[in-house]
Amino acid sequence: MERKEAEQRIAKLSATLEQCNYEYYVLDNPSLDDYTYDTMMRELRALEEQYPDLLSPQSPSQRVGGMASNDFQKVSHAVQMQSLQDVFDFEQVAAFVTRCHEEFPDAVFSVEPKIDGLSVSLEYRDGKLERGSTRGDGFTGEDVTANLRTIRSIPLTLRENVPFVEARGEVYMPREQFFELVRQQEEADEQPFKNPRNAAAGSLRQKYSAVTAKRKLDIFIFNLQQCEGRDFSTHDETLRFLEDAGFRVVPNRSMCTTTQEILDAIAAIGESRNNLPYDIDGVVIKVNDLAQRDAMGATSKTPKWAIAYKFPPEEKETILREIEVNVGRTGALTPVAVFDTILLAGTSVSRAVLHNQDFITEKDIRIGDTIVVRKAGDIIPEVLRSVSHAEGAQPYRLPDCCPVCGEKAVRDEEESVLRCTNISCPAQLHKQLVHFASRDAMNIDGLGPAIITALIQADFIHDAADLYSLTKPQLLTLEGFKEKSADNLLNAVAATKAAPLDRVIFALGIRNIGQKAASLLCAHFGSLDAITAAEKSQIAEIEGFGEIMAQNLWNALHDSNVMHLLERLRNAGLTMAYEKPEVNENAFFTGKTFVLTGTLSQMKRTEAKKAIESAGGKVSGSVSKKTDYVIAGEDAGSKLTKAQELGVSVLSEAEFIAKLQ
C-alpha cells in the first residue's frame, strides 16, 4: 500500500475504532463485534508499523500502553484541584443546605454519587488529549498521560472541538476486575491490594503503561475545571457539554432544592450502591449555579459550595459455625471463619480470615459465637468482635498438626503463625508451583495457576522438576492446548534452564528466603555446592541474615525431598550458575541502610530493593538506630512511627526515586 493510501486508511480505521470505543465504553452499546474490532486493530497496527511517521499519540493502537518508563514529571494545576469537606450525618447535610440558602435562597443543588477512586485532570488542546495528571496536593500533581491513554473510556480526540478544555474525573477499578487482580496476586503469593481505590491508584502510577492497560481501569468525569471558547452558567450545563464531547460523566445525578429532596436522593444512591459494578463511598452535594459558587468562595483546601456525605461502614451480626484451617505455600496454617451467610455491601458473605491464634485469642472467638462482620473498605470481609458465646462454647485453639498431611505444626514466634513442618505437604504443591513459575522466580511465561491445576489433576507433575519432562503429547490432551500453545509452553519451560542460581533458590519457596536473601547467599558462596556444604553458623554470618533465616535455609536444603528435587533439576539441564551483578555505586546510597514501609506506587518493593542494592546500599526489614533512611509509601505503619521516634530520616517515594537518578 502506498503512503498516501495508507494515510487515508489509517485515518478511517482510527475513526472507526475510536467510535467503537466510545460506543462500548461510554454508551455501553457497541456496533462492532469483537472479531471485526480485533481485525481492524491488527490492520491499523500493521500500517503504523510500516509507516511509523503516521503513528499519532491519538491512535487507538496506543491504548495498550508501551514499555517506555514513566518518570512522572511534576504538573502545576492552573485551577486548584480542591478536596471536599466530609460530613457523616444528615444533620450536617441539613446545616450545609441551610447555610447555602441563607446566602442564596434560590440555590439548587446537584446531588451525585462519590466515586471511590483517584482524582485526575485531563487537558485537551484543539480537541486532542494533551496531558493527564494526578491531583497530588491539589496544586501540584504528576504527569501520567501515557497511563491515562490506556483507559478506553477517555477520549483521545473530543467530539466537541474547542481551543482548550480541562476536565476532572475519578479513575477507578471496577469490582469484577479488582477481584480478578486480587486472585492473581494471591496465587502469585504477592501482597494483594486492600480495595479497588488502592488498586486504581497503584495501577495508574505504574512504571510501564502496558501494565496499567492490563488493569482495565475506568473513569467518570465530574467537573469542568476550565474551558476556552464556551461559557456556562451552571454545573449541569458543563456536564452535559462534557458528555456531548465524548466523556463518560458521573451518573445518577439529581437536581434538588430542599433538604428533604437531598436526603431522599442520598438514600436512593445509598440503596443502589450495592448493585453498582464500581465502588462509591458517599454522595457529593454541590451548588449548581456557577456564579453562586464564585460568590461563596472557598477555604485554602475546600470549596464552601460543596460537601461530601460519607456512608457509614455496614456491620452485621451472624453465627460462627466452624473454623476451617487452610495450608499455604510456606506451610502457614490460616484459620478461616465460616458463618451463616449475610448480605454486606451488596454481596453474600459467609467466610472471613481470622489471621492467627493471637487474633482469635485476643477477640475470644469461639465456634457458635454471635459475631460482628463488616467489609474492610466495603470489599474484604473481616470479623470485628464476638458479641456473645454460645452455651458451652470453648476457647478455640488451632491444631498442633497439619490438617492435610498430619505432620507436626510449629508456631513461628516471629510471625505469630503455625506452620506445617512437612515441606512436601500436598496442600502446598499448587501454590509452590505457582510461585516457582512466577515472574520474580523462574518466570515461565504462560504457566499460570489454571494450567498448573490442570497438570496436577492430569497427574503429569508432582513437583517442579516434572515441568522439565513434560511432553507435547501430554499437553495436547489438556483442554485449550493446541500445537502452537503446547510448543510455546515447552519452549518457555526450556528457556528457564539458564536461570541464575539465586532465582532457582528463590523459586524453591523456602520460608524467609526472598529475592534479596537468595542473592546475598549466592554472592557469598558462589555455587549451590558451597551453599549446601555450609554450616548454619556460616550462613548466619552473612550480612542481612540471622539465626532463623539460616536455620530455615539449612533445614530446607538438607531435607531429603528438596535435595532430591535439586538433583533432578540439575539432571534436567538447569545450569544454576551465578554471576555477581555489577554495582553502579551512587554516593547517596553507598554504605547506607534503608528500610521500606508502606505501599510504593511507582515500583514493586522488590524493584526498590534491587535499585538500592545496585546503587551500593543495603535494605533491612526493621528500623533501628543503625537505619540511615526509611522510605515511606502509602499507608506506612509502625516502621514509620518508629523512625520518627528514633529520629531516622524519612524519604517519600518521590524523593527516593529522585535520589536514584
HUCORFEN-V924111 format. One line per field, one symbol per residue. ss: DSSP state (a for helix, b for strand, c for the rest). phi: phi as a letter, one per 30 degrees, with the letter a starting at -180 (. if undefined). psi: psi as a letter, one per 40 degrees, with the letter a starting at -180 (. if undefined). A space follows every 10 residues. Layout:
ss: ???
phi: ???
psi: ???
This chain:
ss: ccaaaaaaaa aaaaaaaaaa aaaaaacccc cccaaaaaaa aaaaaaaaaa caaaccccca aaaaccccbc cccbbbcccc ccbbbbbcca aaaaaaaaaa aaacccccbb bbbbbccbbb bbbbbccbbb bbbbcccccb bbbcaaaacc ccccccbccc cccbbbbbbb bbbcaaaaaa aaaaaaaccc cccccaaaaa aaaacccbaa aaaaccbbbb bbbbbbbbcc cccbaaaaaa aaaaccccbc cccbbbccaa aaaaaaaaaa aaaaaccccb bbbbbbbcba aaaaaacbcc cbbbbbbbbb ccccbbbbbb bbbbbbbccc cbbbbbbbbb bbbbccbbbb bbbcccaaaa aaaccccccb bbbbbbcccb bbbbbbbbcc cccccccccc bccccccbbb bbccccbbbb cccccaaaaa aaaaaaaccc ccccccccaa aaaaaaaccc cccaaaaaac caaaaacccc ccaaaaaaaa aaaaaaaacc aaaaaaaccc ccccaaaaaa aaaaaccaaa aaaccaaaaa ccccccaaaa aaaaaaacca aaaaaaaaaa accccccccc cccccccccc ccbbbbbcbc ccccaaaaaa aaaacccbbb ccccccccbb bbcbcccaaa aaaaaaccbb bbaaaaaaaa c
phi: .ddddddddd dddddddddd edddccdhbd ccdeddeddd dddddddddd bddcdcedde ddddibcddd chddbcddce cdccddbbbd dddddddddd dddbecdccc cbdcdcabdb cbcbchicdc abbddicjcb bbdbeedddd ddddddbddc cbeabbccbc dbceeedddd ddddddddhc ddddaddddd ddddcddcdd deeddhdbab dbacdaacjb cbcbdddddd dddddjdcce chdbcbccdd eddddddddd ddddcddbcb clbccbdddd ddedddiadd bbddcabbdc ddddbbcacd cabdbcccdc idccdbdcbe dbcbhibdbb badciadddd ddchdbdjdd ccbbcdiibc dbddacdacd eidcecbddc bddcciddcc dcddchbcbd dcdceddcee dddddedded cdhddjcced ddedddddid bbadddddcd bdeddddddj cbeddddddd dddddddcdd edddddddid eiccdddddd ddddciaddd dddddedddd dddjcadddd dddddddcde ddeddddddd ddjddhdbcd ddccdbedce iccbbcbicd ccaddddddd ddddcjcbcc cbcbddddbc cccdhdcddd edddddiddc cddddddddd d
psi: hidddddddd dddddddddd ddddddefgi eiiddddddd dddddddddd gdeehidehd deeeiaehhh egiihhhdhh giiihhieid dddddddddd dddgdehihh hiihhgahhi hhhhhfehhd ihiidbeddh aihfddddde heehhdhieh hidhhhihih hihidddddd dddddddefi hiididdddd ddddfidhdd dddeefiiih heihdihhei iididddddd ddddeeihih afiihididd dddddddddd dedeeieihi eahhhihdhd ddddddaiad diieeiihhh hihhiiiihh dihihihade ehhhhhhhih hihhfeihhe ihhecidddd ddefhiheih ihiihhfedh hihdihdiii hehihhhiie ihedeeiihh hhddefiiih eheehddedd ddddddeide befhhegidd dddddddefd ieiddddeei iddddeeihe hadddddddd dddddedehi dddddddefh hegadddddd ddddddiddd ddeiiddddd ehheiadddd ddddddeehd dddddddddd deehdfihhh iihgihdddh eihihhiahh deiidddddd ddddeeiihi eihadehdih hhaifibddd dddddefhhh hidddddddd .
